[in-house]
């Protein structure tokens, strides 16, 4: 059972206050510190700074934190595509927070707002409405990828996560966001030091499993907002420009089947065809098989056929 994404026509709203300087600095730090970490990591790589330990930390932390976003923040908390125990929710809440894309309640509210107004002018994530031609496309791509971070939030954004705010556990996970981000950076450093037995290993673990991983997670998941609203296929009817993009279907562990998702937003499965790789759904199915997930929502074959272009 699933429902179509709601849309609405928005009237002009009064001007919103500018983003405080501290928030601007924090946003810039989250964006550019991982990039600085990547540069430093490549310097360290020269001749000796990357091996099996660093590769393992990079891949494992990437997969865990992307799943925290895709399975946890997105399919579980935002769209309630399945149900699970409280301790599983906490685990996914922590893993998603380690991705450093914002606290749980804010992330959910932002994404629900995006779905309600997808590709309308009030949608802060849309790559459209920035002019025609190449420069218009580049401006739109920048806005959808990370420029939206610098646009003031809607004043009523908090109401889009009102259901989660009623949970003390979710409020606690949300409040401890800085701790989870720090843990996501320090844990691979500690593991790198323990596995190598050296301080150099700890530093490389922090760089590859922490900063470089964060950089990759950001730009892969942000590409769902930008790339997947510009390039790809549209097999299902939607009221926006969401596209299926095979590259990000793989890199984002199933999130790149974005047209599928916008057509059936409450579905736990985004890769709706056998060849559409959806690692996030495989994880949800695995949880269901061992009794840790239930009421897993997917569209029926009739719904797929009815909504197909």
HUVENWO-V802252 format. One record per helix or strand of 2 or more residues. SS is the DSSP state (H for helix, E for strand). FROM is the first residue (numbers start at 1). LEN is the number of residues. Records with the same first field share a line. If there is no record, write none. Layout:
SS=FROM-LEN / FROM-LEN
This chain:
H=21-25 / 52-27 / 86-13 / 104-13 / 133-13 / 147-4 / 157-9 / 168-8 / 177-20 / 199-31 / 246-6 / 258-6 / 279-11 / 301-7
E=83-2 / 293-2
